[in-house]
């Protein structure tokens, strides 16, 4: 679903409504609006027939099952959990998060997210949810590292027969800035070392690579040269500079990461420094690094 696609349908629906409907609905409290929408959903569900359910099951990209063998996927993710450092806390996320979880901290259109009728939205990115959890934990911990493996659902159409839902294994780290990019460097080393370990063990035959791009941040660029790169030298998974990358600028701050296989031709992961925990906590000194890997893409690549 393109960000602008719903606009025409939205105008058409409002035009068919009695004058004042939009103003009246906008003025309802969250509880009353939810009650109204739930009633509409109940009425629509009462008219559903088994044949219609079967048709939707076959045709609706939001509900079609994934094609990956869950037994293989479970084994890969189990090993990824085992490879995590002991101080990384595992989090079993809810399928729902508060409405605005993504758009409140990042330039993401709500049109790309499946919003529910109860002031919540279907989880579309575990890194955003983990950033909220990290912000809460930072009140009682000096440094937070959390991880989650979750099936996410996104509203945009990826084209072809691509699934609207897929599993991501995500890491989020948050700590207070100590100056000179030291925290950013330490978090980058931690995440990159973990992904390097995963790729070296699980995908050595498909030419895995880690890519890094800096966005107008001289301090981070210096720490990449004198701290991050030396810590990652001498490994079978190369760390490749990608200065031409522009995707993610404005979403990530200072530095972006990418994880690929098949010699860089297939992207299976992404990440970067963000200001999410700083915005969520109201503390500009908070530093946050997020990264994730699409485990089904990893499984598909190593099964070829």
C-alpha positions in Angstrom: 0.0 0.0 0.0 1.5 3.3 -1.1 1.4 6.1 1.5 -0.9 8.0 -0.7 -3.2 5.2 -1.9 -5.9 5.5 0.7 -6.5 9.2 0.0 -8.9 8.8 -2.9 -10.9 6.1 -1.2 -11.0 8.2 2.0 -12.4 11.2 0.2 -15.0 9.1 -1.6 -16.2 7.5 1.7 -16.4 10.9 3.5 -18.3 12.4 0.6 -20.9 9.7 0.9 -21.4 10.4 4.6 -24.0 12.9 6.0 -22.5 16.4 6.5 -20.9 16.6 10.0 -20.1 12.9 10.3 -16.3 13.4 10.3 -16.5 16.2 12.9 -18.8 14.1 15.1 -16.5 11.0 15.0 -13.4 13.1 15.5 -15.0 14.6 18.7 -15.7 11.2 20.3 -13.5 10.0 23.1 -11.2 7.1 22.4 -13.4 4.7 24.4 -16.6 5.7 22.6 -15.0 5.6 19.2 -13.6 2.1 19.9 -17.1 1.0 21.1 -18.6 2.3 17.9 -16.1 0.6 15.6 -16.3 -2.7 17.5 -20.0 -2.6 17.0 -19.6 -2.1 13.3 -17.0 -5.0 13.2 -19.4 -7.2 15.1 -22.2 -6.5 12.6 -19.9 -7.2 9.6 -18.6 -10.4 11.1 -22.2 -11.6 11.6 -22.7 -11.5 7.8 -19.5 -13.4 7.0 -20.0 -16.8 5.3 -17.6 -19.8 5.3 -17.1 -19.4 1.5 -16.1 -15.8 2.1 -13.6 -16.7 4.8 -12.0 -19.3 2.5 -11.8 -16.7 -0.3 -10.1 -14.2 2.0 -7.7 -16.9 3.3 -6.6 -17.7 -0.3 -6.4 -14.1 -1.5 -5.6 -11.7 1.4 -1.9 -11.2 1.7 -2.4 -10.2 5.4 -3.6 -13.7 6.4 -1.9 -16.2 4.0 0.5 -18.4 5.9 4.2 -18.0 5.4 6.0 -20.4 3.1 9.0 -21.1 5.4 9.2 -24.4 7.2 8.6 -23.5 10.9 10.8 -26.3 12.1 13.8 -25.0 10.2 13.0 -21.4 11.3 12.7 -22.5 14.9 16.1 -24.2 14.9 17.8 -21.1 13.3 16.2 -18.7 15.8 17.0 -21.0 18.7 20.7 -20.9 17.8 20.6 -17.1 17.4 19.2 -16.9 21.0 22.0 -19.2 22.2 24.6 -16.9 20.6 23.4 -13.8 22.3 25.6 -12.4 25.1 24.3 -13.3 28.5 23.6 -9.6 29.4 21.1 -9.2 26.6 17.6 -9.6 27.9 15.1 -11.5 25.8 11.7 -9.9 25.5 8.5 -11.7 24.3 6.6 -8.8 22.7 2.8 -8.5 22.4 1.4 -8.7 18.9 0.0 -5.2 19.5 1.7 -1.9 20.5 0.3 1.5 21.3 -0.9 3.4 18.3 1.9 5.7 17.1 4.7 3.5 18.3 6.5 3.9 15.0 5.3 7.3 13.7 5.8 9.1 17.0 9.6 8.6 16.9 10.4 8.0 13.2 9.3 9.3 9.8 6.9 6.4 9.1 3.5 6.8 7.6 0.6 5.3 9.6 -0.7 4.0 6.2 2.1 1.4 6.3 0.9 0.1 9.6 -2.2 -2.0 10.4 -4.1 0.0 13.0 -6.7 -1.6 15.3 -9.9 -0.3 16.7 -8.6 -0.2 20.3 -6.0 2.6 20.2 -3.3 0.1 19.2 -1.5 -1.1 16.1 -0.2 -4.5 15.0 3.5 -4.8 15.6 5.3 -3.8 12.4 8.8 -3.4 13.7 10.1 -5.0 16.9 12.9 -2.4 17.1 10.4 0.4 17.9 8.7 -1.7 20.6 12.1 -2.7 22.1 13.1 1.0 22.1 10.1 1.7 24.3 11.0 -1.2 26.6 14.6 0.0 26.7 13.4 3.5 27.7 11.4 2.1 30.6 14.3 -0.2 31.8 16.8 2.7 31.5 15.1 4.3 34.6 16.7 1.6 36.7 19.6 0.4 34.6 22.7 2.3 33.4 22.8 0.4 30.1 20.1 -1.7 28.5 20.4 -4.4 25.8 17.2 -6.2 24.7 16.3 -8.6 22.0 13.1 -10.1 20.5 12.1 -12.5 17.7 8.7 -11.7 16.4 6.4 -12.0 13.3 5.6 -8.5 12.1 2.8 -7.3 9.8 3.2 -4.4 7.4 0.5 -2.8 5.3 2.5 -1.7 2.3 2.4 -3.9 -0.8 5.9 -5.4 -1.4 4.8 -6.6 -4.9 4.5 -10.0 -6.5 3.6 -12.7 -4.0 5.7 -11.3 -1.2 4.1 -11.9 2.2 2.9 -8.9 4.3 4.1 -10.7 7.4 7.6 -12.1 8.2 9.8 -12.8 11.3 12.5 -10.4 12.5 15.2 -11.0 15.1 15.9 -7.6 16.6 18.4 -6.1 19.0 18.1 -2.7 20.7 20.7 -1.1 23.0 20.4 2.2 24.9 22.9 4.0 27.2 23.7 7.6 28.1 26.3 9.5 26.1 29.7 9.9 27.6 31.2 12.1 24.9 33.5 11.6 21.9 31.3 8.9 20.3 32.6 6.3 22.8 29.1 4.9 23.6 28.1 4.8 19.9 31.3 2.9 19.1 30.8 0.4 21.9 27.2 -0.3 20.9 28.2 -0.7 17.2 30.9 -3.2 18.2 28.5 -5.1 20.2 25.8 -5.4 17.5 28.2 -6.0 14.6 30.1 -8.6 16.6 26.9 -10.5 17.3 25.7 -10.4 13.7 29.1 -11.4 12.5 29.0 -14.4 14.9 25.6 -15.4 13.6 26.5 -15.2 10.0 29.8 -16.9 10.4 28.2 -19.9 12.0 24.8 -20.1 10.2 25.5 -18.7 6.7 29.2 -19.0 5.8 28.5 -20.6 2.4 26.4 -17.7 1.1 29.0 -14.9 1.3 27.6 -12.8 4.1 28.6 -9.2 4.5 28.1 -6.4 7.0 27.8 -2.9 5.5 28.2 0.5 7.3 27.3 4.0 6.3 27.9 7.3 8.2 25.5 10.2 7.8 27.3 13.6 8.3 28.7 12.6 11.7 32.4 13.1 11.9 32.7 11.8 15.4 31.0 8.5 14.5 33.1 8.3 11.4 36.3 8.7 13.5 35.2 6.0 16.0 34.4 3.6 13.1 38.0 4.0 11.9 39.8 3.9 15.3 37.6 1.6 17.4 34.9 -0.3 15.5 37.0 -1.5 12.5 39.9 -2.7 14.6 37.5 -4.7 16.8 36.1 -6.5 13.8 39.3 -7.2 11.9 40.4 -10.7 10.9 37.0 -12.4 10.4 35.4 -14.2 7.5 32.5 -11.8 7.4 33.8 -8.5 6.0 32.7 -5.0 7.2 32.1 -3.0 4.0 31.9 0.7 3.7 28.8 1.9 1.8 29.3 5.6 1.4 26.8 5.9 -1.5 23.9 4.8 0.6 21.2 7.4 1.1 18.3 5.2 2.2 17.7 5.6 5.9 19.0 9.2 6.1 16.6 10.9 8.5 15.4 7.6 9.9 18.8 6.7 11.3 21.1 9.3 12.9 24.9 9.3 12.3 25.3 5.7 11.1 23.3 3.0 9.3 24.0 -0.7 9.0 23.0 -3.4 6.5 23.3 -7.1 6.5 23.5 -9.0 3.2 24.3 -12.5 1.8 25.1 -13.8 -1.7 27.9 -11.3 -2.1 25.7 -8.3 -1.2 22.9 -9.1 -3.7 20.3 -10.0 -1.0 19.6 -7.8 2.0 18.5 -9.7 5.1 19.0 -7.1 7.8 19.2 -3.4 8.6 19.8 -1.1 11.5 21.5 2.1 12.7 21.8 4.7 15.4 18.5 6.4 16.3 17.2 9.2 18.6 14.2 7.1 19.7 15.1 6.6 23.3 16.1 10.2 23.6 12.7 11.3 22.3 10.8 8.8 24.4 12.7 9.8 27.6 12.9 13.5 26.8 16.7 13.2 27.4 18.9 14.3 24.5 21.9 12.5 25.9 20.4 9.1 25.4 22.0 7.0 22.7 20.2 4.1 20.9 21.3 1.5 18.4 18.8 -0.8 16.7 19.4 -3.7 14.3 17.5 -6.6 13.0 17.7 -9.6 10.7 14.9 -11.2 8.7 15.2 -14.9 9.7 13.0 -16.3 7.0 15.3 -14.6 4.4 18.3 -16.1 6.1 16.7 -19.5 6.1 15.8 -19.2 2.4 19.3 -18.1 1.5 21.1 -21.0 3.2 18.5 -23.5 1.9 19.2 -22.7 -1.8 
